[in-house]
């Protein structure tokens, strides 16, 4: 399949929330499978058709690794055979396959900390790239290493439930090794593969002068997984000694500077009211408050990634939570800033609204407790009010629905979810037609 992300091009992309975390028994959380929670499992064909009807020509789509890779050398491709063929052949979409989205197969007993993890994910990548060569040639080996390490290694929310910076370091090094081996495996199985490395934005500010150093440290850590992947972390790197002090070995770090993989496109995920954080003291500890920096924050992040890595880029996730008008306004503001950045010479080749549909908050699988590392500013909460949902009967998921999609999910009397296009969906289509 032709590569739409060539120099000078611009592609509109849709994304369907695909978090897929299946914990081991007794892990203290329920499975977090967004395809099931949003009823995409039942409505996948119409959901994919919606992406195309909105005008997008590409889609970021998760492949549910925990459910497909059923044993060390066993794969169940039935679901993907059907869906990927429909998306590409029937609808003409270019699929960017999201190979790992926060979860691993349960037979990897220690998840990302399992000694077999890097080889296991490489085996899966090789098998996937070989089977779907010419159908799906665009691969993201792992979505958001930074977020994965936070949930799985720093704060113990998802398997392997490690904590502290030593846990973060252990998970991060395993993730990066897995991505590196996956890229090698993908290129061996499919010489035409295009690797889209996707990372979360990290942007910190503080009104407290004594926290300035901490803010800069967190931003440096935010770049560390990609620095490691691209072989940039040697003894002169600002975080090298910090990694060693948190459990990394010299041998591990040296290995990552050998046979450095090639990344074709850098994907950046930015949410205007979630990605930027304000640091403050609360009860003697440093707290993070999500802060809306709007399109200025987007420009800052994209420029920072461009200046550091000199790679062509995609916005691989962006949206905002709120009423329809809030979403429409962010769509217009962000697209306008994207055009300004491109005119100024930034090599930005695509824009993804993620998610196309609302999704179920991750706290749903953890007995409703907040699983994020930040609190939310009161002004942001106010902007999210009046979610335009008409609830009839007893709510099951409504309190957990995140109103970030171009298509709203409304819970009906029987508990099913009705898909309702918003004004932002119509505006998305208008912008695509205008761009064309």
Secondary structure, DSSP 8 states (H G I E B T S, - for coil): ---S--TT--EEEEE----EE---TTSSS--EEHHHHTTHHHHHHHHHHHHHHTT-SEEEEE--HHHH--BTTB---HHHHHHHHIIIIIT--EEEEE--SS---TTSTTGGGSTTHHHHHHHHHHHHHHHTTTT--EEESSB-HHHHHIIIIIB-SSTT--BHHHHHHHHHHHHHHHHHHHHHHHHHH-TT-EEEEEEE--EEEES-GGGHHHHHHHHHHHHHHHHHHTT--STTSTTHHHHHHTT--HHHHHHTTSS----SEEEEE--TTTTEEEEEEETTEEEEEE---HHHHHHHHHHHHHHHH---EEEEE----SSHHHHHHHHHHHHHHHHHHHHTT--EEEEEEE-SB-EE-GGGGGTT---SSSEE-HHHHHHT--------S--SSGGGEE--SSEEEEE-TTS-EEEEE-HHHHHHHHHHHHH-
